[in-house]
């Protein structure tokens, strides 16, 4: 998700700044925590790290929805919708990965 690119195109009002700052934090956390999950010490640790990714991806979707709602620019609407779609796809992949990891853990 490239929320930093989007943020440079949005107005610098109080409302947008607050939402963009939150979006940048949670969307960058998705990548950082996914990377951490790849170095997990156990399957349980892997699942816990992916749960953080799930929460941050969901939060990213939330802030993108808010930004889409208050956005006045038709030019940015497509870009915001594209990022929202990507965020929801990442969320679906992570949820499926968590389910698979839990199933594998329960089989042991």
C-alpha positions, 0 to 999 in steps of 0.5 A: 500500500502506498499511502505516502504517495496518496498523502502528498496529493491530499489537502493539508487540512486538519481533518486530512492530516489526522487521518493521513497520519493514522493511515501512514502509521497503520499501513506501514505497520502492515509491512513491518509486522508481516516481515516480523512474522517471517522471523517468528520463533514458532507457529504460535508466534507466527499467528500472533504476528499475523494477527497484528498484521490483520488489525493494522490492515483493517485499520488501514481500510478504515482510514481509507474509507474515511478519506474516501468519504471526505475527499472532494477530488474526483481525480483522487477517488480512483486512487483511494478506491484502488488502495482500499481494494488492495488493503481489503485483499491483503486483509483477506490473504492474512485472514486465510493465512491465519486460518491455515496456520491455526489448522496446521498447529492443531494437527500437530 
